[in-house]
Amino acid sequence: MKKNYTLAALALLTCGLAVGQNLSAGKVPADVKQPIKQRHLNPNHHYTFQKNNNSNSDRSISTWVSYAESVNTNLGTCVLNQNILIADSTVLAAFGDGQGGTTYSSPFVHSLGGIFDVTSQSLKSANQIDLNKSIAYTIDSMSILYGYTRVAGSTTTDTLIVTLFNNSTASNLQTAYFTGMAANFGSDTVYIKDEGYSHTANKPVATGAVTFKLTLGWADTTELLFREKMFSTNGFNVPAGKLVGYGITYKPGMVYTLNDTLDKQVNSFIFTSYEENGASTFPTYTYCPAPNSAACDWNSSSIITTEVRYNTDPNWNGSYIPAFAYTAPYSYEDHLVSYKISATTEVGVADITNNSLSLSQNMPNPAKDVTTINYELAQSANNVVIEITDITGKQVKAFNKGKQTTGKYSVSFDVNELQAGIYFYTLKTDNSQVTKRMNVIK
C-alpha cells in the first residue's frame, strides 16, 4: 500500500463529503459542470455495451460485456451523464451554471480510469457472462461511447489514447481502502484497487501496459447522438484470476493557447458515464468488505482531476480517484466502456451457476420495503431453503420451502426489519447452492 494512501481516502470520505467535488478553492462542482450541448442515445441503434451475447458452444465464448450496462440492467434506474475529456486545463468550455445559463470555465477531467473484474456478480445477474477466477480469457476489442465535435474547417487529426494492463505484476493494482463507510454499506471499511497515475505522461503507471492510439477525424464526429469508438486490442491476454485496468486520454492535434474555447477554436471530446441510483445516492455494486472476500467486486471507474494532473493534490497525487470518492450526485460512477471477451470454458454465458439452480437478482435492488427473489429449479429437490446473511456471514433470515418440484418460484419479504447495508441471499437445495448480493436502503 502506498504511504499515506489510507489517510488520503479517509480525508475525502470524512471531511471531503461535505464539500463534494470542490477539491480546490474556486472550482466549479462537477454536478453543474455539464456541457451545454446535450446528446442522447439513439433508440434505434444496438450499442455494444448492451447485452450482446454470442456463445458458440458450451465451451467457447465470444461476447461483448459492459459492467456499466450490467448495473443499469439490474437496477433499471441509471442516469447517463457526460463531460469533457481533455489532456490539460488551458482551454475553456461552455458549461451550465445550474440555472439554465452558460458559464465558460476550464475542464477538470484529464484522464479516465477503470478496473474490470470479469467475475462480477453484476455481470452474471445481467446475463452478460459467467466466468470464475480459474478461467483465463482474452480481450479482443474494446468500445467507448462518446461525443466528438470538430471546429468548422479543422484539418488536424486528434488522438484518443487507451492504455490497457492487468495485475499479473502485483504492484499494478495495489489494495487500499476507505474508512467511515458504515452509513453507505453497513461496514466501516471498503477496500479498493489503487490505479497508479503518472502526471508527466497523463496515463496509468503499470508494468506490461500496452497502448492503443485511435485517430479521430470528420468521420467520427457527432452532433446530437452519442457514438461508439470500437477498436481491436489484439487479443490482450488476461490470466486466470487477474483484473484489468485501463486509462483513456484525449489529445487534440491542433495547436492552441491559453483560454481558447472548445467547439469554437479547439476540437472537443465528450465521455459518458452512468450514475447508478440517480442523483445523491451512493453507488450499489462496487463493494469489497475484505481483500480476500468472495463478496469483492473490484469493478470501478475513476477520473484524474486538475489537481492530480498537475501533481498539486496532497491526498491523491499519483493515483486515479475512484468516482465514489466524490459526494452527490456521483455523476461519473461507471464509464460506458465495453469489452469483447473470448474464452474457452465449461461455464456458459448465463446466470445459471450450476446445472440445477437459477437465481435471479432481487427486485427492486436496492431494496426498500418489500423485495422479491425469483428462482428456478431444473430438477426436483427435497429441501429448498432461501437464506439471507449479512456481510459477516451471520444468518438474519431464512425461508424453508421444503420439497419443491421442477419449476419457477418466488419469495417476497419486507426488508424494513433489516439494517441498511449489503446482504447476501443463497438458494440451497439438497447438495447445490447459488448466492447473489442485495443492497438494503432506508
ABEGO torsion letter per residue (X at the ends): XBBGAAAAAAAAAAAAAAAEABABBGBBBAAABBBABBBBBBAABBBAABBBBBBABAABBBBBBBAAAAAAAAAGABBBBBBBBBABAABBBBBBAGAGBBBBBBBABABBBBBBBAABAAAAAAGABBBBAABBBBBABBBBBBBBBBBBGBABBBBBBBBBBBAABAAABBBBBBBGAAAAAGBABBBBBBBBBBAAAGBBBBBGBBBBBBBBBAAABBBABBBBBBBBAGGBBBBBGBBBBBBBBBBBABBBBBGBBBGAABBBBBBBBBBAAEBGBBBAABBBABAABAABBABBBBBBBAAAAAGABAAABGBBBBAAABBOAGAAABBBBBBBBBBBBABBBBABABAABBBBBBOBOBBBEBBBBBBBBABBBABBBBBBBBAAGBBABBBBAEBBBBEBBBBBBBAAABBBEBBBBBBBBEABBBBBBBBBBX
